[in-house]
């Protein structure tokens, strides 16, 4: 864990516990129940069977364009951008707590589509662990364990239903190795390519690997569905992006940044987790449940029970403050990261649900997946995005949105005296001057 200092919008130095604090515990395996059972998930929606085409061993399939997603629209001249909010989940397996199914239900209720970053080993059974060889590690090694049959069945059921409801299935890769001893931050570009291909393979072959031939296929082609990721512990981003840009990826959310409009790096949209308020404290922290926890109870996942409600309210209010300064300010997308965990009595899960209820029903707000966000970004004029990126954290356009987003291109420098503009020179050449 590293303490990092950043500048806030007001110029104050803010400290956030960041690298390593975005990681997942070794208890994350979806086959291991981490708490009491949650509400029962709704039945999975049906894919249009008339267009189904099985792929490979039948673990995945093509069922047509993804349903229940909004097509991107280009901003009109002078139009204020919507307020995007992305709720994303690292690991994304279904276990005894039923948090995956619960937040699917919350998303349906409040029109929130989300991104689920699947760990590939959650659909690989323990007895087939040797199929995974992490870079710089022996075969069968993992810092988060492997799946069991019930966990695989439940996770696949949730993945299938989530996609049909308009959510995105990204990747959190496989073994979740962090730190200097063979962690993802030490991997080369070629080693990242191996990790990516293995993550895809476990999803594309879960039926064969788990011996679950009678289960229904996932309703998407994972080679086309997988366009984004978050790296373990937010490490190794640079080499991952260099590997991913030629492997069908369009974005990464492994960085650390401010609440400003994103830009592309190495050909991918770089959409980081963000520094957001920590109410009652003199610093910002990352917009992720784990980081709030580390700043409250350290690495103890079940701290002082008398503080649980306060800690949850602190996270909820911090995220709502972050939302408010974007909503009334620069309208930069708010990026929130979470884990399906019951840390500190589940207080962070309740906090996230409260935020979803509060913000996703407001006017001009769109709670979307990363895929929907990058589709929208790609639909905009480059000049529009450049002007949006001139706004700092919480900064609304001084002369209003119409003025900012109707500004013409930068003025061209005047030609030296006696020199004709290029267009006139070309015209003269054509006319025989």
PyMOL commands that set and color helices and strands:
alter all, ss='L'
color gray80, all
select helices_A, chain A and resi 26-28+49-51+99-109+120-123+126-131+149-164+184-186+189-204+206-210+222-225+232-234+237-244+289-297+305-330+343-359+370-379+382-388+401-404+422-430
alter helices_A, ss='H'
color red, helices_A
select strands_A, chain A and resi 3-7+13-17+53-55+60-62+83-91+115-119+168-173+228-229+251-252+256-257+263-265+268-270+273-277+284-286+334-339+365-367
alter strands_A, ss='S'
color yellow, strands_A
deselect
rebuild
show_as cartoon
